[in-house]
Amino acid sequence: MSKDEEILKAAKKIESSYVTKFVDEEEEELTFIDEVNKLLQTIFKDNPTDVYTALTPGKLERWKKSKWRQFKKHFTRDGLQKAFYFILLATIVAFLVSEALPFYALGGLVTTSTYVKAILTEVCFIFLNGYRSTGKLQTAAVSALRVSIFILMMFVITSKVTFESAQDVSEIANIQSQIELLVDDIAKKEETIEFYKKKNWGVNVRIQEEARDKLRDELLLLKKQQIKSKKSEAVSDLIVYKAWGRATFRMILLFITILISRRLFYF
């Protein structure tokens, strides 16, 4: 009889013996230990250890402590490191998803579909980072996909920053243009007033002075708006630099996502 047949026979004997045969619980437990010991001896013929010596209370206690130490050692090292990586990756992904929502929102309306699109893009990006290709053709195809989705991600997560900075710069330029036009109009009104004064045309002088005063009021309102919004021409370049900095920060987060996902996942 082969070894596999002996093991199968011993296992079947244990299975058939403990359906309804034994009534005495203590006798049943002891007989069960005997049968398990015979099964182990059948499997490990050259090993002198038996169940009776291996399962003594002292050895079981040492085994529990040893298992706890191994678990604790694993948890404090590799487990904590992976937990930190996972939390960091989840935080970055949540931030990038929130930045991608305006890009996928139709008419500025964020719906469930918007979240699905943003999350799906992130999941695909992580999957491609963790995917290990085989063969030259597959490697080339996966690399092309990685580059494509990286470019897409860059465009998606920086679109909001770019759009907001472009709006701010455009608003600054628009307000500055209005101010310059009003200044020119006021200067022309002054010239006209001086001309009518020389002609002694009092009525025309009064009309032009009223028009000049209205232009001055409009100029004052625009300057107040400029000061209140803190969007003067002097900060236009700073807004552009700030936009570049925010875009660079998001690009760095993308690279960090690549590093973490390649460390955590293997597809």
C-alpha positions as a printed NumPy array, in Angstrom:
array([[  0.   ,   0.   ,   0.   ],
       [  1.372,   3.416,  -0.975],
       [  1.828,   6.314,   1.442],
       [ -1.041,   8.326,  -0.13 ],
       [ -3.376,   5.359,   0.265],
       [ -2.358,   4.966,   3.927],
       [ -3.036,   8.673,   4.603],
       [ -6.399,   8.507,   2.824],
       [ -7.36 ,   5.357,   4.756],
       [ -6.425,   6.945,   8.105],
       [ -8.362,  10.126,   7.272],
       [-11.444,   8.151,   6.232],
       [-11.229,   6.123,   9.444],
       [-11.277,   9.33 ,  11.504],
       [-14.171,  10.718,   9.469],
       [-16.269,   7.565,   9.764],
       [-15.556,   7.094,  13.478],
       [-16.918,  10.486,  14.616],
       [-20.345,  10.715,  13.088],
       [-22.531,   9.094,  15.75 ],
       [-20.35 ,   6.327,  17.116],
       [-19.036,   7.811,  20.384],
       [-21.161,   9.03 ,  23.21 ],
       [-18.616,   9.662,  25.997],
       [-17.105,  13.059,  25.205],
       [-13.843,  12.446,  27.088],
       [-13.385,   9.033,  25.486],
       [-14.247,  10.546,  22.122],
       [-11.601,  13.286,  22.503],
       [ -8.893,  10.846,  23.587],
       [ -9.678,   8.437,  20.766],
       [ -9.656,  11.324,  18.332],
       [ -6.147,  12.329,  19.531],
       [ -4.981,   8.721,  19.058],
       [ -6.312,   8.656,  15.518],
       [ -4.733,  12.043,  14.714],
       [ -1.418,  10.79 ,  16.095],
       [ -1.602,   7.706,  13.854],
       [ -2.37 ,   9.95 ,  10.864],
       [  0.608,  12.2  ,  11.597],
       [  2.895,   9.194,  12.018],
       [  1.699,   7.927,   8.657],
       [  2.528,  11.28 ,   7.056],
       [  5.821,  11.954,   8.887],
       [  7.303,   8.481,   9.306],
       [ 10.86 ,   9.671,   9.951],
       [  9.851,  12.342,  12.49 ],
       [  9.942,  11.03 ,  16.098],
       [  7.627,  13.763,  17.409],
       [  4.103,  12.667,  18.328],
       [  0.907,  14.473,  19.27 ],
       [  1.17 ,  13.548,  22.961],
       [  4.487,  15.35 ,  23.491],
       [  3.836,  18.2  ,  21.069],
       [  0.479,  19.262,  22.557],
       [  1.475,  19.523,  26.231],
       [  0.226,  22.691,  27.99 ],
       [  3.756,  24.151,  28.308],
       [  4.558,  23.725,  24.626],
       [  1.174,  25.073,  23.576],
       [  1.762,  28.179,  25.692],
       [  5.221,  28.676,  24.18 ],
       [  3.736,  28.214,  20.725],
       [  1.111,  30.917,  21.396],
       [  3.771,  33.344,  22.634],
       [  5.989,  32.585,  19.652],
       [  3.107,  33.147,  17.247],
       [  2.243,  36.443,  18.949],
       [  5.845,  37.624,  18.724],
       [  5.992,  36.743,  15.04 ],
       [  2.718,  38.523,  14.408],
       [  3.819,  41.564,  16.395],
       [  7.156,  41.661,  14.571],
       [  5.418,  41.462,  11.206],
       [  2.853,  44.084,  12.206],
       [  5.364,  46.616,  13.5  ],
       [  7.615,  46.447,  10.473],
       [  6.145,  45.454,   7.164],
       [  2.523,  45.9  ,   8.192],
       [  2.905,  49.469,   9.465],
       [  4.941,  50.445,   6.433],
       [  2.323,  49.103,   4.038],
       [ -0.458,  50.718,   6.061],
       [  1.331,  54.066,   5.838],
       [  1.798,  53.655,   2.071],
       [ -1.848,  52.727,   1.629],
       [ -3.128,  55.673,   3.701],
       [ -0.84 ,  58.065,   1.831],
       [ -1.95 ,  56.672,  -1.531],
       [ -5.634,  56.872,  -0.559],
       [ -5.205,  60.495,   0.581],
       [ -3.451,  61.505,  -2.636],
       [ -6.026,  59.702,  -4.787],
       [ -8.899,  61.406,  -2.921],
       [ -7.266,  64.799,  -3.513],
       [ -6.624,  64.116,  -7.2  ],
       [-10.194,  62.882,  -7.676],
       [-11.529,  66.118,  -6.148],
       [ -9.287,  68.109,  -8.507],
       [-10.508,  66.109, -11.525],
       [-14.223,  66.635, -10.818],
       [-14.51 ,  70.083, -12.491],
       [-13.018,  68.638, -15.68 ],
       [-15.604,  65.863, -15.935],
       [-18.543,  67.94 , -14.688],
       [-21.002,  68.86 , -17.445],
       [-22.007,  72.499, -17.178],
       [-20.392,  72.707, -13.757],
       [-22.822,  70.113, -12.371],
       [-21.137,  67.339, -10.352],
       [-23.12 ,  64.085, -10.521],
       [-22.526,  60.41 ,  -9.758],
       [-21.269,  59.96 , -13.31 ],
       [-18.677,  62.668, -12.665],
       [-17.322,  60.782,  -9.643],
       [-17.287,  57.497, -11.577],
       [-15.237,  59.043, -14.388],
       [-12.742,  60.661, -12.015],
       [-12.331,  57.533,  -9.856],
       [-12.088,  55.257, -12.911],
       [ -9.265,  57.368, -14.312],
       [ -7.36 ,  57.103, -11.037],
       [ -7.929,  53.343, -10.766],
       [ -6.715,  52.785, -14.335],
       [ -3.671,  54.934, -13.611],
       [ -2.81 ,  52.878, -10.508],
       [ -3.45 ,  49.605, -12.336],
       [ -1.096,  50.515, -15.187],
       [  1.58 ,  51.559, -12.696],
       [  1.393,  48.196, -10.941],
       [  1.054,  46.117, -14.092],
       [  4.085,  44.013, -14.999],
       [  4.184,  43.292, -18.713],
       [  5.852,  40.348, -20.428],
       [  7.326,  40.427, -23.906],
       [  8.544,  43.363, -25.972],
       [  5.236,  44.039, -27.7  ],
       [  3.234,  44.063, -24.465],
       [  5.883,  46.191, -22.748],
       [  5.751,  48.767, -25.54 ],
       [  1.928,  48.832, -25.474],
       [  1.754,  49.192, -21.676],
       [  4.414,  51.924, -21.713],
       [  2.424,  53.838, -24.347],
       [ -0.721,  53.496, -22.219],
       [  1.127,  54.699, -19.125],
       [  2.41 ,  57.795, -20.93 ],
       [ -1.038,  58.479, -22.407],
       [ -2.897,  58.227, -19.127],
       [ -0.186,  60.26 , -17.36 ],
       [ -0.64 ,  63.08 , -19.879],
       [ -4.416,  62.793, -19.5  ],
       [ -4.115,  62.943, -15.718],
       [ -1.864,  65.983, -15.92 ],
       [ -4.35 ,  67.774, -18.15 ],
       [ -7.321,  66.76 , -15.995],
       [ -5.949,  67.738, -12.58 ],
       [ -4.339,  70.993, -13.775],
       [ -7.277,  72.195, -15.867],
       [ -8.999,  73.773, -12.862],
       [ -5.818,  75.556, -11.768],
       [ -5.075,  76.753, -15.304],
       [ -8.638,  77.929, -15.872],
       [ -8.804,  79.831, -12.576],
       [ -5.453,  81.557, -13.141],
       [ -6.419,  82.436, -16.729],
       [ -9.676,  83.924, -15.419],
       [ -7.836,  85.974, -12.792],
       [ -5.278,  87.28 , -15.303],
       [ -8.037,  88.089, -17.794],
       [-10.042,  89.912, -15.113],
       [ -6.977,  91.936, -14.101],
       [ -6.268,  92.844, -17.722],
       [ -9.921,  93.786, -18.292],
       [-10.089,  96.036, -15.225],
       [ -6.756,  97.638, -16.129],
       [ -7.962,  98.314, -19.69 ],
       [-11.127,  99.975, -18.362],
       [ -9.066, 102.111, -16.   ],
       [ -6.765, 103.215, -18.805],
       [ -9.733, 104.069, -21.053],
       [-11.373, 106.099, -18.274],
       [ -8.134, 107.962, -17.599],
       [ -7.891, 108.842, -21.31 ],
       [-11.538, 109.942, -21.427],
       [-11.06 , 112.124, -18.35 ],
       [ -7.964, 113.693, -19.894],
       [ -9.918, 114.45 , -23.101],
       [-12.769, 115.937, -21.069],
       [-10.266, 118.204, -19.306],
       [ -8.989, 119.423, -22.656],
       [-12.531, 120.051, -23.857],
       [-13.38 , 121.929, -20.676],
       [-10.324, 124.142, -21.064],
       [-11.278, 124.796, -24.675],
       [-14.848, 125.855, -23.731],
       [-13.534, 128.009, -20.9  ],
       [-11.379, 129.937, -23.329],
       [-14.442, 130.463, -25.529],
       [-16.509, 131.504, -22.497],
       [-19.135, 128.853, -23.274],
       [-20.344, 128.352, -19.734],
       [-23.137, 125.926, -20.506],
       [-20.829, 123.585, -22.426],
       [-18.254, 123.846, -19.65 ],
       [-20.836, 122.76 , -17.085],
       [-21.988, 119.795, -19.238],
       [-18.451, 118.612, -19.791],
       [-17.593, 118.969, -16.102],
       [-20.611, 116.802, -15.168],
       [-19.535, 114.162, -17.698],
       [-15.975, 114.318, -16.348],
       [-17.195, 113.862, -12.772],
       [-19.19 , 110.739, -13.794],
       [-16.076, 109.304, -15.406],
       [-14.113, 110.01 , -12.254],
       [-16.76 , 108.205, -10.166],
       [-16.536, 105.175, -12.485],
       [-12.744, 105.243, -12.234],
       [-12.933, 105.378,  -8.455],
       [-15.311, 102.391,  -8.345],
       [-13.017, 100.345, -10.583],
       [ -9.995, 101.129,  -8.429],
       [-11.924, 100.195,  -5.277],
       [-12.935,  96.912,  -6.931],
       [ -9.32 ,  96.305,  -7.902],
       [ -8.107,  96.915,  -4.348],
       [-10.881,  94.823,  -2.782],
       [-10.268,  91.805,  -5.042],
       [ -6.473,  92.182,  -4.685],
       [ -6.133,  91.718,  -8.428],
       [ -4.05 ,  94.641,  -9.507],
       [ -1.69 ,  94.58 , -12.457],
       [  1.244,  94.217, -10.055],
       [  0.098,  90.749,  -8.921],
       [ -0.668,  89.417, -12.403],
       [  2.734,  87.724, -12.7  ],
       [  2.411,  86.352,  -9.169],
       [ -0.871,  84.664, -10.11 ],
       [  0.845,  82.99 , -13.063],
       [  3.724,  81.812, -10.85 ],
       [  1.228,  80.543,  -8.285],
       [ -0.607,  78.592, -10.978],
       [  2.653,  76.999, -12.124],
       [  3.463,  76.09 ,  -8.527],
       [  0.071,  74.472,  -7.971],
       [  0.356,  72.544, -11.227],
       [  3.861,  71.374, -10.274],
       [  2.577,  70.205,  -6.886],
       [ -0.046,  68.065,  -8.59 ],
       [  2.543,  66.644, -10.958],
       [  4.714,  65.675,  -7.979],
       [  1.713,  63.929,  -6.414],
       [  1.263,  61.962,  -9.638],
       [  4.875,  60.781,  -9.5  ],
       [  4.444,  59.828,  -5.826],
       [  1.329,  57.857,  -6.808],
       [  3.415,  55.968,  -9.365],
       [  6.069,  55.071,  -6.794],
       [  3.597,  53.953,  -4.109],
       [  1.37 ,  51.944,  -6.45 ],
       [  4.382,  50.114,  -7.893],
       [  5.49 ,  49.308,  -4.335],
       [  2.082,  48.106,  -3.114],
       [  0.532,  46.412,  -6.114],
       [  1.697,  43.784,  -8.551],
       [ -0.638,  42.82 , -11.386]])
